[in-house]
Amino acid sequence: MRQLPFKLGIHPINWVGEDVKEHGEETTFEQILDDIQALGLKGTEMGRKYPADPQVLKPELTRRGIRLTSQWKSVLFSDPSFRDAELAAYRKHAQFLQEMGCEVISTCEVGGSLHFDPRRTANEKEVLSLSDSEWEHLADGLHAAGAIAKEYGLKLTYHHHGGTVVERPEEIDRLMAMTDPELVYLLFDTGHAYYGGGDPLTVLQKHYERIAYIHLKDIRQNVLDEARREKADFVTCIRKGVFTVPGDGSLDFKPIIAELLKRNYDGWAIIEGEQDPDLHPPFEYAQRSLQFIDTLISCKEEGVSE
């Protein structure tokens, strides 16, 4: 892998599913970390198999030369009755990530989500859009959480995400317009940008100044097309294999990597696949993805025409 201006890591979701629990259920955290070390990568997000005790997790990471980059934090700020409890939980989350040496908190509103909103019932079928007042509550909550993150030397990076109320490009635009850039940053995710109906490169260019963290994820267009025809929900799309690692799907990563290189992005970029590891061996797929990214960097450095 050629020298990058940004830091490249990988998500344990490639080995163990977060939303689809049967994916990689028997995999141990030691196996994941050993694979990441063997891949030569230095960063990983928190995964559900990792020890939650910093006194246990830190030594496991340190002896493999790996650092923790972030951890997902669901929030429910659109409903003000949840605000105080959510902010208390956010502070606890920030304390953990600060102790682990992280710089960003991956943050996502789950209000209205079919899968993640605790108020939803099993017989419901669609994501519920936020009202104008709920948007205001969300923005206010994110500002309060962003201030907490700042106390701990962290940045709140909002993760636009499939199956949630900030999924489509116009929803990303609205959230960015409603929030203070000193308190709310953006987690740019290539796969979720496309899944939400946007062009990843356009989202990257439009909101680059707000981006503090990146997920590099690919999409299988044929699987997405089939899922759309069937009106499949988000988790069903994961089970169908809609996501994969960069280079294995349909997205054009060449201009995306070129844009990051041109702008000298120097934060973390995390490779994600989020697919069944029995069908798509994570170590093998990660190796191929790293080779693919290396090829894109090589083409850019050598001035090969795009």
C-alpha positions in Angstrom: 0.0 0.0 0.0 1.4 3.4 -1.0 1.7 6.2 1.5 -1.7 7.9 2.0 -2.3 11.4 3.3 -5.2 9.9 5.3 -5.3 7.0 7.7 -6.9 3.8 6.5 -8.6 1.3 8.9 -11.3 -1.3 8.7 -14.6 -2.0 10.5 -15.2 -5.3 12.5 -18.6 -5.3 10.8 -16.9 -7.1 8.0 -16.4 -10.1 10.3 -19.4 -9.7 12.7 -22.7 -8.2 11.7 -24.1 -5.4 13.9 -27.6 -5.3 12.5 -27.7 -8.9 11.3 -26.7 -10.8 14.4 -26.2 -14.2 12.7 -23.5 -12.9 10.5 -20.2 -14.0 12.0 -21.8 -14.8 15.4 -19.1 -17.4 16.2 -16.2 -15.1 15.4 -14.0 -14.0 18.3 -12.7 -10.5 18.7 -9.1 -11.9 18.9 -9.6 -13.4 15.4 -10.8 -10.0 14.1 -7.9 -8.1 15.6 -5.4 -10.7 14.4 -6.7 -10.4 10.8 -6.6 -6.6 11.0 -3.0 -6.8 12.1 -2.1 -9.2 9.3 -3.7 -6.8 6.8 -1.2 -4.2 8.0 -4.0 -1.8 9.1 -3.7 0.4 12.2 -7.3 1.4 12.9 -10.6 -0.2 13.8 -14.0 0.9 15.0 -15.6 -0.7 18.1 -17.5 -3.9 17.4 -20.0 -5.8 19.5 -17.5 -8.6 20.1 -14.8 -6.3 21.4 -14.4 -6.1 25.2 -16.2 -3.0 26.6 -13.7 -2.6 29.4 -10.8 -0.3 28.3 -8.5 -2.2 30.7 -9.0 -5.3 28.6 -9.4 -3.8 25.2 -6.5 -1.4 25.3 -3.8 -4.0 25.7 -5.3 -6.2 23.0 -5.1 -3.3 20.6 -1.7 -2.0 21.7 0.1 -5.3 21.3 -1.1 -5.5 17.7 -0.3 -1.9 16.9 -4.0 -1.0 16.3 -6.0 1.9 17.7 -9.7 2.4 18.2 -11.1 5.1 15.9 -14.7 5.5 17.0 -17.9 3.7 18.0 -21.5 4.1 16.7 -23.8 6.0 19.1 -27.6 5.9 18.4 -29.5 9.0 19.7 -33.1 9.8 19.9 -33.2 13.6 20.0 -36.2 14.2 17.8 -38.4 13.3 20.7 -37.6 15.8 23.5 -38.9 13.4 26.2 -35.7 11.3 25.6 -33.3 14.2 25.6 -32.0 14.1 29.1 -31.4 10.4 29.2 -29.8 10.5 25.7 -27.4 13.2 26.7 -26.4 11.3 29.8 -25.7 8.2 27.7 -23.8 10.3 25.2 -21.5 11.7 27.9 -20.7 8.2 29.1 -20.0 7.2 25.5 -17.7 10.2 25.1 -15.8 9.3 28.3 -15.1 5.8 26.9 -14.0 7.0 23.5 -11.7 9.6 25.1 -10.1 7.0 27.3 -9.5 4.9 24.2 -7.8 7.7 22.4 -10.5 8.3 19.8 -11.1 11.6 18.0 -14.7 11.3 16.7 -18.1 9.9 17.8 -20.1 8.3 15.0 -23.6 9.5 15.8 -27.0 8.7 14.2 -30.6 9.8 15.0 -32.8 6.7 15.2 -36.2 8.4 15.7 -38.5 7.3 12.9 -36.3 4.4 11.9 -38.1 1.1 11.3 -35.3 -1.0 12.9 -33.6 1.3 15.4 -36.3 3.4 17.0 -37.4 1.7 20.3 -40.9 3.2 19.9 -41.7 1.3 16.6 -43.6 -1.9 16.5 -42.8 -5.1 14.5 -45.8 -4.7 12.1 -44.6 -1.3 10.8 -43.0 -1.2 7.3 -41.6 2.3 6.6 -39.3 4.9 8.0 -41.3 7.8 9.4 -40.1 11.2 8.3 -39.5 13.9 10.9 -41.9 16.9 11.3 -40.4 20.4 11.2 -40.5 20.5 15.0 -38.8 17.1 15.3 -36.1 18.4 13.0 -35.6 21.4 15.4 -35.4 19.0 18.4 -32.9 16.9 16.5 -30.7 19.9 15.7 -30.8 21.2 19.3 -30.0 17.7 20.7 -27.0 17.4 18.4 -25.7 20.8 19.4 -25.9 19.7 23.1 -24.2 16.4 22.3 -21.6 18.1 20.1 -20.8 20.4 23.1 -20.3 17.3 25.3 -18.1 15.7 22.6 -16.0 18.9 22.5 -15.5 18.7 26.3 -13.8 15.4 25.8 -11.7 16.5 22.9 -13.9 14.7 20.4 -16.0 15.6 17.3 -19.6 14.6 16.8 -19.6 13.1 13.3 -23.1 12.6 12.1 -23.6 9.3 10.2 -26.1 9.7 7.4 -27.5 6.1 7.2 -29.8 3.9 5.3 -33.1 3.2 7.0 -33.0 6.4 9.1 -34.5 9.9 8.8 -31.2 11.3 7.5 -30.6 9.1 4.5 -31.3 11.0 1.3 -29.0 13.8 0.0 -31.7 16.5 0.7 -31.9 15.2 4.3 -28.1 15.5 4.7 -28.3 19.0 3.2 -31.0 20.0 5.7 -29.1 18.6 8.7 -25.9 20.4 7.7 -27.8 23.7 7.2 -29.5 23.4 10.6 -26.5 22.6 12.7 -23.4 24.5 13.9 -20.3 23.4 12.0 -18.3 23.9 15.2 -20.4 21.3 17.0 -21.7 18.9 14.3 -19.5 17.3 11.7 -20.3 14.7 9.0 -19.4 11.1 8.7 -19.3 10.6 5.0 -20.2 7.1 3.9 -19.9 6.2 0.2 -22.3 3.2 0.4 -25.0 4.9 2.5 -24.8 8.0 0.3 -25.6 5.9 -2.8 -28.2 3.7 -0.9 -29.9 6.9 0.0 -30.3 8.0 -3.6 -27.3 10.4 -3.8 -24.1 10.5 -5.8 -21.3 9.9 -3.3 -18.8 12.2 -5.1 -21.4 15.0 -5.0 -22.0 14.6 -1.3 -18.3 14.5 -0.7 -17.6 17.7 -2.6 -20.6 19.6 -1.3 -20.0 18.9 2.4 -16.2 18.3 2.4 -15.6 21.1 4.9 -17.8 19.4 7.5 -16.4 15.9 7.0 -14.3 14.6 9.9 -14.5 10.8 9.3 -15.2 8.5 6.4 -16.6 5.0 5.7 -15.6 3.5 2.4 -18.3 1.0 1.4 -19.4 -0.4 -2.0 -22.8 -1.3 -3.4 -24.0 -4.2 -5.5 -26.3 -2.5 -8.0 -28.1 -5.7 -9.0 -28.9 -6.5 -5.4 -30.1 -2.9 -4.7 -32.3 -3.0 -7.8 -33.9 -6.3 -6.8 -34.4 -5.0 -3.2 -36.0 -1.8 -4.5 -38.4 -3.8 -6.7 -39.4 -5.9 -3.7 -39.6 -2.9 -1.4 -37.2 -4.6 1.0 -36.3 -2.8 4.3 -32.8 -1.9 5.2 -31.9 -5.0 7.2 -33.3 -7.2 4.5 -31.1 -5.4 2.0 -28.0 -6.3 4.2 -29.1 -9.9 4.3 -29.4 -9.9 0.5 -25.8 -8.6 0.2 -26.4 -5.1 -1.0 -23.1 -3.9 0.6 -19.6 -5.0 0.0 -16.0 -3.6 0.2 -14.6 -1.0 -2.2 -13.7 -2.6 -5.6 -16.2 -5.5 -5.3 -19.3 -3.6 -6.2 -20.7 -1.0 -8.6 -19.5 2.3 -7.2 -16.8 4.4 -9.0 -14.2 5.0 -6.4 -11.7 6.5 -8.7 -12.9 10.1 -8.5 -13.7 9.7 -4.7 -10.1 8.6 -3.9 -8.8 11.3 -6.3 -10.9 14.0 -4.5 -9.5 12.9 -1.1 -6.0 13.0 -2.4 -6.5 16.4 -4.0 -7.9 17.9 -0.8 -5.2 16.2 1.4 -7.8 14.6 3.6 -5.9 13.5 6.7 -8.5 11.9 8.9 -9.5 8.2 9.2 -11.2 6.3 6.3 -12.6 3.0 7.4 -13.2 0.1 4.9 -16.7 -1.5 5.4 -18.4 -4.5 3.8 -21.3 -5.4 6.1 -22.1 -8.8 4.4 -22.3 -12.4 5.3 -18.7 -13.5 6.2 -19.5 -17.1 5.4 -20.2 -16.2 1.8 -17.7 -13.3 1.6 -14.6 -14.2 3.7 -13.6 -10.9 5.3 -9.8 -11.2 5.3 -9.8 -12.2 1.6 -12.2 -9.4 0.6 -10.2 -6.9 2.6 -7.0 -7.9 0.9 -8.6 -7.4 -2.5 -10.0 -4.1 -1.5 -6.7 -2.8 -0.3 -5.1 -3.9 -3.6 -7.9 -2.1 -5.4 -7.4 1.2 -3.4 -3.6 0.9 -4.0 -4.3 0.7 -7.7 -6.4 3.9 -7.6 -3.6 5.7 -5.7 -1.0 4.4 -8.1 -3.0 5.7 -11.1 -3.4 9.1 -9.5 0.3 9.4 -8.6 1.4 8.3 -12.0 -0.9 10.7 -13.7 -2.9 8.1 -15.5 -6.0 9.6 -17.2 -9.3 9.0 -15.5 
